[in-house]
């Protein structure tokens, strides 16, 4: 039989009153079952769950079939489901994959004496929260609700670096447009907008989950726990507001890019128009003297030598063109 990929932290219920709390790590499934039956505080972390791990959790914790089905999927929205013996909720850790942001799902089961996380091995926040709890065994004095708070806190913290990175990219694009005046591809801005939409779709339902957690007596039965989750809820509200402000900024950058493109087009059209106006008198003069004049009758013959006439025409075209060029430059149109 394949060895179950389960790690655990266990604190005996009798040791919670001791000054130094002994912490046991990575117990066997038989010892975990005994610890749960004894009422010890247990954190069970399942990485890359397979059917064997899910079946063991189902049998040990008497999970509802709907919960078992959800543990095998990764397409759920963050939600809080309340059962008589435990609570089931899902969180999302945002990660960048090939310049796209996707949410890696973290399933949490919260009982009176046990806390279970089921997730993929690339979810770093659970590793961070798990190691924090292992380093500070006193965390188990505050119950499983605090372990959930610790995990959720690390999840919320992952949004800030991503938003800072997006903000930096938008500011660089805006500065490049305003300072250098060089055209910037709209594809980069649209990719940022898609990233913000993905973050917004993750934050909005998690905000509702935390709002429900605050009202759930088993998780926020004490004022201290309620304040902790309320603090996380307020932080998610700020993250949501930052996402909206970044979306507005990305729209402003797009408008700025389009405005500059329109200005460049208008400037090119103006220059072409002025150049055509410079050559207009030249075309008129040359066309006029290019007409076939009647020269057989003396009264219609021009009293000017051909070479002199040619010189005068060249001078007229050069002077008229130069004067128009000087005039447009003086007005700042060229």
C-alpha positions as CSV (number, residue, x, y, z in Angstrom):
1,X,0.0,0.0,0.0
2,X,1.2,3.5,-0.9
3,X,2.4,5.6,2.0
4,X,0.0,8.5,2.6
5,X,1.4,11.9,1.9
6,X,0.2,13.5,5.2
7,X,2.1,15.6,7.6
8,X,0.8,16.7,11.0
9,X,1.4,18.8,14.1
10,X,-0.1,17.5,17.3
11,X,-0.4,19.0,20.8
12,X,-1.8,17.0,23.6
13,X,-4.9,18.5,25.2
14,X,-3.3,17.9,28.6
15,X,-0.2,19.7,27.7
16,X,-2.0,23.0,26.8
17,X,-1.8,24.1,30.4
18,X,2.0,23.5,30.6
19,X,4.4,26.4,30.4
20,X,6.3,24.7,27.5
21,X,4.1,22.9,25.1
22,X,5.6,19.7,23.6
23,X,4.9,19.4,19.9
24,X,4.7,16.1,18.0
25,X,5.2,16.1,14.2
26,X,4.3,13.8,11.4
27,X,2.5,11.1,13.3
28,X,1.3,7.9,11.5
29,X,-2.3,7.6,10.5
30,X,-3.0,5.3,13.4
31,X,-1.5,7.7,16.0
32,X,-3.4,10.6,14.3
33,X,-6.7,8.7,14.7
34,X,-5.9,8.1,18.4
35,X,-5.0,11.8,18.9
36,X,-8.2,13.0,17.3
37,X,-10.2,10.5,19.4
38,X,-8.3,11.8,22.5
39,X,-9.3,15.4,21.8
40,X,-5.8,16.6,21.0
41,X,-5.2,19.7,18.9
42,X,-4.2,18.4,15.5
43,X,-3.1,20.2,12.3
44,X,-3.2,17.8,9.3
45,X,-1.7,19.0,6.0
46,X,-2.3,16.9,2.9
47,X,-0.2,17.7,-0.2
48,X,-1.2,16.7,-3.7
49,X,-4.1,14.6,-2.4
50,X,-4.8,11.3,-3.9
51,X,-7.8,9.0,-3.5
52,X,-6.2,7.2,-0.5
53,X,-5.7,10.4,1.5
54,X,-9.2,11.7,0.7
55,X,-10.7,8.3,1.7
56,X,-8.7,8.3,5.0
57,X,-10.0,11.8,5.8
58,X,-13.5,10.8,4.9
59,X,-13.5,7.8,7.2
60,X,-11.6,9.4,10.0
61,X,-13.5,12.7,10.2
62,X,-16.9,11.4,8.9
63,X,-17.0,13.9,6.0
64,X,-20.1,14.6,4.1
65,X,-20.1,13.3,0.5
66,X,-20.4,16.8,-0.9
67,X,-17.2,17.8,1.0
68,X,-15.4,14.8,-0.3
69,X,-16.4,15.7,-3.9
70,X,-15.2,19.3,-3.3
71,X,-11.8,18.1,-2.0
72,X,-11.2,16.4,-5.3
73,X,-11.9,19.5,-7.4
74,X,-10.1,22.7,-7.9
75,X,-12.8,24.8,-9.6
76,X,-14.8,26.0,-6.7
77,X,-15.4,29.5,-5.6
78,X,-14.3,30.4,-2.0
79,X,-17.2,29.5,0.2
80,X,-18.0,28.6,3.8
81,X,-20.1,25.5,4.4
82,X,-21.3,24.7,7.9
83,X,-21.7,21.2,9.2
84,X,-22.6,20.0,12.7
85,X,-19.1,18.6,13.5
86,X,-16.9,20.9,11.3
87,X,-16.7,23.8,8.9
88,X,-15.5,23.6,5.3
89,X,-14.1,26.5,3.4
90,X,-11.9,27.3,0.5
91,X,-9.2,29.9,0.0
92,X,-7.2,31.0,-3.0
93,X,-3.5,31.8,-3.2
94,X,-2.7,34.0,-6.2
95,X,0.2,32.9,-8.3
96,X,1.7,34.2,-11.6
97,X,1.9,31.5,-14.3
98,X,3.3,32.6,-17.7
99,X,2.4,36.2,-17.0
100,X,-1.2,35.2,-16.0
101,X,-2.5,35.1,-12.5
102,X,-4.3,32.0,-11.3
103,X,-5.7,31.0,-8.0
104,X,-4.4,27.9,-6.3
105,X,-7.1,26.5,-4.1
106,X,-6.6,25.6,-0.4
107,X,-9.4,23.5,1.2
108,X,-9.7,23.9,5.0
109,X,-11.6,21.7,7.4
110,X,-12.1,23.3,10.9
111,X,-13.3,21.1,13.7
112,X,-13.3,21.8,17.5
113,X,-10.0,20.0,17.9
114,X,-8.6,19.5,14.4
115,X,-7.6,21.7,11.5
116,X,-7.1,20.1,8.0
117,X,-5.6,21.7,4.9
118,X,-5.8,20.0,1.6
119,X,-3.9,21.6,-1.3
120,X,-1.3,21.2,-4.0
121,X,2.3,21.2,-3.1
122,X,3.0,24.6,-4.7
123,X,0.9,26.5,-2.3
124,X,3.6,28.3,-0.3
125,X,1.3,30.1,2.1
126,X,0.3,26.8,3.8
127,X,4.0,25.9,4.2
128,X,4.7,29.3,5.8
129,X,1.7,29.1,8.2
130,X,2.6,25.5,9.0
131,X,6.2,26.3,9.9
132,X,5.1,29.3,11.9
133,X,2.8,27.1,14.0
134,X,5.5,24.6,14.4
135,X,8.0,27.2,15.6
136,X,5.5,28.7,18.1
137,X,3.6,25.8,19.7
138,X,1.8,28.3,21.9
139,X,-0.4,29.0,18.9
140,X,-2.3,25.8,19.7
141,X,-3.5,27.3,23.0
142,X,-5.8,29.5,20.9
143,X,-7.5,26.6,19.2
144,X,-8.1,25.6,15.6
145,X,-9.7,29.0,14.8
146,X,-6.3,30.6,15.3
147,X,-4.7,28.1,12.9
148,X,-7.3,29.1,10.3
149,X,-6.6,32.7,11.0
150,X,-2.8,32.1,10.6
151,X,-3.4,30.4,7.2
152,X,-5.8,33.0,6.0
153,X,-3.3,35.8,7.0
154,X,-0.6,34.3,4.8
155,X,-3.1,34.0,2.0
156,X,-4.0,37.7,2.3
157,X,-0.4,38.7,2.5
158,X,0.3,37.2,-1.0
159,X,-1.9,39.8,-2.7
160,X,0.2,42.8,-1.7
161,X,3.4,41.9,-3.6
162,X,1.4,41.2,-6.7
163,X,-0.4,44.5,-6.5
164,X,2.9,46.3,-5.9
165,X,4.3,44.7,-9.0
166,X,1.3,45.6,-11.1
167,X,1.4,49.2,-9.8
168,X,5.1,49.4,-10.6
169,X,4.4,48.2,-14.2
170,X,1.6,50.7,-14.7
171,X,3.7,53.6,-13.4
172,X,6.6,52.6,-15.6
173,X,4.3,52.5,-18.7
174,X,2.8,55.9,-17.8
175,X,6.2,57.5,-17.2
176,X,7.5,56.1,-20.5
177,X,4.5,57.5,-22.4
178,X,4.7,61.0,-20.8
179,X,8.5,61.3,-20.7
180,X,9.8,59.5,-23.8
181,X,6.6,60.0,-25.9
182,X,7.3,56.6,-27.5
183,X,4.4,54.4,-28.5
184,X,3.7,51.5,-26.1
185,X,1.9,48.3,-27.1
186,X,-1.6,48.1,-25.7
187,X,-1.1,44.4,-25.2
188,X,0.9,45.0,-22.1
189,X,-1.9,47.1,-20.5
190,X,-4.6,44.6,-21.5
191,X,-2.5,41.8,-19.8
192,X,-2.4,43.8,-16.6
193,X,-6.1,44.4,-16.8
194,X,-6.7,40.7,-17.1
195,X,-4.5,40.1,-14.1
196,X,-6.5,42.6,-12.1
197,X,-9.7,41.0,-13.1
198,X,-8.4,37.6,-12.0
199,X,-7.4,39.0,-8.6
200,X,-10.7,40.7,-8.2
201,X,-12.5,37.4,-8.9
202,X,-10.5,35.8,-6.1
203,X,-10.8,38.6,-3.6
204,X,-14.5,39.3,-3.8
205,X,-15.7,35.8,-2.7
206,X,-13.0,35.4,-0.1
207,X,-14.2,38.7,1.4
208,X,-17.7,37.2,1.7
209,X,-16.2,34.1,3.3
210,X,-14.4,36.2,6.0
211,X,-17.6,38.1,6.6
212,X,-19.4,34.8,7.2
213,X,-16.6,33.6,9.4
214,X,-17.0,36.7,11.6
215,X,-20.6,35.7,12.2
216,X,-19.9,32.0,12.8
217,X,-19.8,31.4,16.6
218,X,-17.5,28.3,16.5
219,X,-14.8,30.3,14.8
220,X,-15.3,33.7,16.5
221,X,-16.6,32.6,19.8
222,X,-14.3,34.9,21.6
223,X,-13.9,38.6,21.1
224,X,-10.2,38.2,20.4
225,X,-10.8,35.7,17.5
226,X,-13.6,37.9,16.1
227,X,-11.2,40.9,16.1
228,X,-8.5,38.8,14.3
229,X,-10.9,37.8,11.5
230,X,-12.4,41.3,11.3
231,X,-8.9,42.6,10.8
232,X,-8.3,40.2,7.9
233,X,-11.7,41.2,6.5
234,X,-10.7,44.9,6.6
235,X,-7.4,44.0,4.9
236,X,-9.2,42.2,2.1
237,X,-11.4,45.3,1.7
238,X,-8.3,47.4,1.2
239,X,-6.9,44.9,-1.3
240,X,-10.2,45.1,-3.2
241,X,-10.0,48.9,-3.2
242,X,-6.4,48.8,-4.5
243,X,-7.5,46.4,-7.3
244,X,-10.2,48.8,-8.3
245,X,-7.9,51.8,-8.2
246,X,-5.3,49.9,-10.3
247,X,-8.0,49.0,-12.8
248,X,-8.9,52.7,-13.1
249,X,-5.2,53.5,-13.5
250,X,-4.8,50.9,-16.3
251,X,-7.8,52.5,-18.1
252,X,-6.2,55.9,-17.8
253,X,-3.0,54.6,-19.3
254,X,-5.0,53.1,-22.2
255,X,-6.7,56.4,-22.7
256,X,-3.4,58.2,-22.6
257,X,-1.9,55.9,-25.2
258,X,-4.9,56.4,-27.5
259,X,-4.8,60.1,-27.0
260,X,-1.1,60.2,-27.9
261,X,-1.7,58.1,-30.9
262,X,-4.4,60.5,-32.0
263,X,-2.1,63.4,-31.4
264,X,0.7,61.9,-33.5
265,X,-1.8,61.2,-36.3
266,X,-3.1,64.8,-36.2
267,X,0.5,66.2,-36.1
268,X,1.4,64.1,-39.2
269,X,-1.7,65.3,-41.0
270,X,-0.9,68.9,-40.1
271,X,2.7,68.6,-41.4
272,X,1.5,67.1,-44.6
273,X,-1.0,69.9,-45.0
274,X,1.6,72.5,-44.5
275,X,4.0,70.9,-46.9
276,X,1.3,70.8,-49.5
277,X,0.6,74.5,-48.9
278,X,4.3,75.3,-49.4
279,X,4.3,73.5,-52.8
280,X,0.9,75.0,-53.8
281,X,2.3,78.4,-55.1
282,X,5.2,76.5,-56.8
283,X,2.7,74.3,-58.6
284,X,0.7,77.4,-59.6
285,X,3.6,79.4,-61.0
286,X,5.1,76.5,-62.9
287,X,1.7,75.5,-64.3
288,X,0.9,79.1,-65.3
289,X,4.0,79.5,-67.3
290,X,3.7,76.1,-68.7
291,X,0.7,77.1,-70.7
292,X,0.9,77.3,-74.5
293,X,1.0,81.1,-75.2
294,X,0.4,82.4,-78.7
295,X,3.7,83.7,-80.0
296,X,3.1,84.1,-83.8
297,X,1.5,87.6,-83.4
298,X,3.9,90.3,-82.2
299,X,1.4,91.8,-79.8
300,X,1.3,88.5,-77.8
301,X,5.0,87.9,-77.7
302,X,6.6,88.5,-74.3
303,X,9.3,91.1,-74.4
304,X,11.6,89.0,-72.2
305,X,14.4,86.7,-73.2
306,X,13.8,83.0,-72.6
307,X,16.7,82.6,-70.3
308,X,15.7,85.6,-68.2
309,X,12.1,84.3,-68.0
310,X,13.4,80.9,-66.8
311,X,15.5,82.6,-64.1
312,X,12.6,84.7,-62.9
313,X,10.4,81.7,-62.6
314,X,13.0,79.8,-60.6
315,X,13.4,82.9,-58.3
316,X,9.7,83.3,-57.8
317,X,9.2,79.6,-56.9
318,X,12.2,79.7,-54.5
319,X,11.2,82.9,-52.8
320,X,7.6,81.9,-52.4
321,X,8.5,78.5,-51.0
322,X,11.1,79.9,-48.7
323,X,8.8,82.6,-47.4
324,X,6.0,80.1,-46.6
325,X,8.5,77.8,-44.9
326,X,9.8,80.7,-42.8
327,X,6.3,81.9,-41.9
328,X,5.1,78.4,-40.8
329,X,8.2,77.9,-38.6
330,X,7.8,81.3,-37.0
331,X,4.2,80.4,-36.1
332,X,5.4,77.1,-34.7
333,X,3.5,75.0,-37.1
334,X,6.5,73.2,-38.4
